Amino acid sequence: MNGLLITGTDTGVGKTVVAAGLARLLREAGYRVGVLKPVETGWEGPPGSWPPDARMLAEGACVDDPPEQVAPCVYAEPLAPLVAARRAGRPVDLDRIEAAWRRLQDRDWVLVETAGGLSVPLTDTLDYAGLAVRWKLPVLVVSRPGLGTLNHTFLTVHYARSRGLPVVGVVLCGYPEQPDVAEQTNPAMIEEMCHVPVLGRVPRRPAITSADEAAAAVAEGLRLEPFLARYEELLHRVMHD
């Protein structure tokens, strides 16, 4: 089973779009894909209903897994998981999350999406980086294309590496049709500073509300073959270090 943690440099940066779109690309290439958002916040629907991020992930992967399999822990307030859990008086259930992870072990690929960035806490002692360490997941970083992204991206990559996590690369989400100077120069500077490839530039759209729209945008900005080649190269390097 090939696994990947998809995280971002900020909230609202496009993690779900990239995760759902990549899931669809893998599915269309013939892989059996599992998707998991361990915690989704900002959803007040009734039990058994679909939180929006989890729905887009499931539709992207073309799976019929139930909502509680894709998003095992859901909270109403749009806050970091630990904060939402404390305010709800209901701790993040790591047993539920682990059970959902184990049920995906027969898939060819499993894509796990964070809520917020890599250092966002799930419990008092576990953040998403710790979860990736536990599950031995390489990291894909989703970044903004514009001014300010160099610092955010470098810090995210640096933190991942400080935890021993291999970084597959960076995907810039929301890349404009007419980029300004910062947006033109940032991809090369990210590669120079972080020593990872920028694997895609997902174009900016007025709104992306469905897995089909996410897949179309990601297919336009990220080619699957270079992504797979980079993933295999990274795993080979890790195994032989």
Secondary structure in CASP SS format (residue, H / E / C, confidence):
PFRMAT SS
TARGET T0000
AUTHOR 0000-0000-0000
METHOD secondary structure of the structure
MODEL  1
M C 1.00
N E 1.00
G E 1.00
L E 1.00
L E 1.00
I E 1.00
T E 1.00
G E 1.00
T C 1.00
D C 1.00
T C 1.00
G C 1.00
V C 1.00
G C 1.00
K H 1.00
T H 1.00
V H 1.00
V H 1.00
A H 1.00
A H 1.00
G H 1.00
L H 1.00
A H 1.00
R H 1.00
L H 1.00
L H 1.00
R H 1.00
E H 1.00
A C 1.00
G C 1.00
Y C 1.00
R C 1.00
V E 1.00
G E 1.00
V E 1.00
L E 1.00
K C 1.00
P C 1.00
V E 1.00
E E 1.00
T E 1.00
G C 1.00
W C 1.00
E C 1.00
G C 1.00
P C 1.00
P C 1.00
G C 1.00
S C 1.00
W C 1.00
P C 1.00
P H 1.00
D H 1.00
A H 1.00
R H 1.00
M H 1.00
L H 1.00
A H 1.00
E H 1.00
G H 1.00
A H 1.00
C C 1.00
V C 1.00
D C 1.00
D C 1.00
P C 1.00
P H 1.00
E H 1.00
Q H 1.00
V H 1.00
A C 1.00
P C 1.00
C E 1.00
V E 1.00
Y E 1.00
A C 1.00
E C 1.00
P C 1.00
L C 1.00
A C 1.00
P H 1.00
L H 1.00
V H 1.00
A H 1.00
A H 1.00
R H 1.00
R H 1.00
A H 1.00
G C 1.00
R C 1.00
P C 1.00
V C 1.00
D C 1.00
L H 1.00
D H 1.00
R H 1.00
I H 1.00
E H 1.00
A H 1.00
A H 1.00
W H 1.00
R H 1.00
R C 1.00
L C 1.00
Q C 1.00
D C 1.00
R C 1.00
D C 1.00
W E 1.00
V E 1.00
L E 1.00
V E 1.00
E E 1.00
T C 1.00
A C 1.00
G C 1.00
G C 1.00
L C 1.00
S C 1.00
V C 1.00
P E 1.00
L C 1.00
T C 1.00
D C 1.00
T C 1.00
L C 1.00
D E 1.00
Y H 1.00
A H 1.00
G H 1.00
L H 1.00
A H 1.00
V H 1.00
R H 1.00
W H 1.00
K C 1.00
L C 1.00
P C 1.00
V E 1.00
L E 1.00
V E 1.00
V E 1.00
S E 1.00
R C 1.00
P C 1.00
G C 1.00
L C 1.00
G C 1.00
T H 1.00
L H 1.00
N H 1.00
H H 1.00
T H 1.00
F H 1.00
L H 1.00
T H 1.00
V H 1.00
H H 1.00
Y H 1.00
A H 1.00
R H 1.00
S H 1.00
R C 1.00
G C 1.00
L C 1.00
P C 1.00
V E 1.00
V E 1.00
G E 1.00
V E 1.00
V E 1.00
L E 1.00
C E 1.00
G E 1.00
Y E 1.00
P C 1.00
E C 1.00
Q C 1.00
P C 1.00
D C 1.00
V H 1.00
A H 1.00
E H 1.00
Q H 1.00
T H 1.00
N H 1.00
P H 1.00
A H 1.00
M H 1.00
I H 1.00
E H 1.00
E H 1.00
M H 1.00
C H 1.00
H C 1.00
V C 1.00
P C 1.00
V E 1.00
L E 1.00
G E 1.00
R E 1.00
V E 1.00
P E 1.00
R C 1.00
R C 1.00
P C 1.00
A C 1.00
I C 1.00
T C 1.00
S C 1.00
A H 1.00
D H 1.00
E H 1.00
A H 1.00
A H 1.00
A H 1.00
A H 1.00
V H 1.00
A H 1.00
E H 1.00
G H 1.00
L E 1.00
R C 1.00
L H 1.00
E H 1.00
P H 1.00
F H 1.00
L H 1.00
A H 1.00
R H 1.00
Y H 1.00
E H 1.00
E H 1.00
L H 1.00
L H 1.00
H H 1.00
R H 1.00
V H 1.00
M H 1.00
H H 1.00
D C 1.00
END
